[in-house]
Amino acid sequence: MKHTYKTKNVCSMQIRFTLDGDVVRDISFLGGCDGNLKAVSKLCDGMTVEQIENKLAGNTCGHRPTSCADQLAIAVREAYDSERAG
């Protein structure tokens, strides 16, 4: 299922991705550091929600308490939990 997540406290404005069970694919960011976020998207493509959380959750950016990578971890977890809840 396709998901869109509105980010909070980061330069990117939105994350889009497809969730197939617990596998995340087709990740794209709207705004933010284009080259870095393209790399994050490619590296995370095909990972599970848990793998993304383990690698990216808690990463910060400068003085911010979060980062685009951390927001991705939050987004995929929320989407996964929402799908499971029905």
C-alpha positions in Angstrom: 0.0 0.0 0.0 1.2 3.5 -0.8 1.8 5.9 2.0 2.5 9.6 2.4 4.0 11.1 5.6 4.2 14.8 6.4 7.5 15.3 8.1 8.1 17.4 11.2 11.1 19.6 12.2 13.2 18.8 9.1 13.9 20.4 5.7 12.0 17.8 3.7 8.3 18.3 3.7 7.0 14.8 2.8 8.0 11.2 2.5 6.3 8.8 0.1 6.8 5.0 0.1 5.1 1.7 -0.6 4.7 -0.8 2.2 4.3 -4.5 1.2 3.8 -6.4 4.4 6.8 -5.2 6.4 9.0 -4.4 3.4 9.5 -0.8 2.3 10.0 0.2 -1.3 9.8 3.2 -3.7 10.9 5.7 -1.1 11.0 9.4 -2.1 11.4 12.6 -0.2 9.9 16.0 -1.2 12.4 18.7 -0.4 15.5 18.4 1.8 19.0 17.5 0.8 18.4 16.0 -2.6 21.5 13.9 -3.0 21.6 12.6 0.5 17.9 11.7 0.5 18.2 9.9 -2.8 21.0 7.8 -1.3 19.0 7.1 1.8 16.0 6.0 -0.4 18.2 3.7 -2.5 19.9 2.2 0.5 16.7 1.5 2.4 14.7 0.2 -0.6 13.7 -3.4 0.2 14.5 -3.2 3.9 11.9 -4.1 6.5 10.4 -1.6 8.9 12.5 -3.1 11.7 15.7 -2.8 9.7 15.0 0.8 8.9 14.2 1.6 12.5 17.4 -0.2 13.7 19.6 1.8 11.3 17.9 5.3 11.3 15.8 5.9 14.4 17.3 8.5 16.6 19.6 10.1 14.0 19.6 13.9 14.4 20.5 16.8 12.0 22.5 19.7 13.4 20.6 21.2 16.4 17.4 19.4 15.6 16.1 16.5 17.7 15.3 14.6 14.5 16.5 14.2 10.9 15.0 13.1 7.6 16.3 9.6 8.2 14.7 9.5 11.6 11.5 10.8 10.1 11.6 7.9 7.6 11.9 5.4 10.5 8.9 7.1 12.2 6.9 7.1 9.0 7.4 3.5 8.2 6.6 2.3 11.7 3.4 4.4 11.8 2.3 3.1 8.4 3.0 -0.5 9.4 1.2 -0.2 12.7 -1.8 1.5 10.9 -2.0 -1.3 8.3 -1.9 -4.0 11.0 -4.6 -2.2 13.0 -6.9 -2.3 9.9 
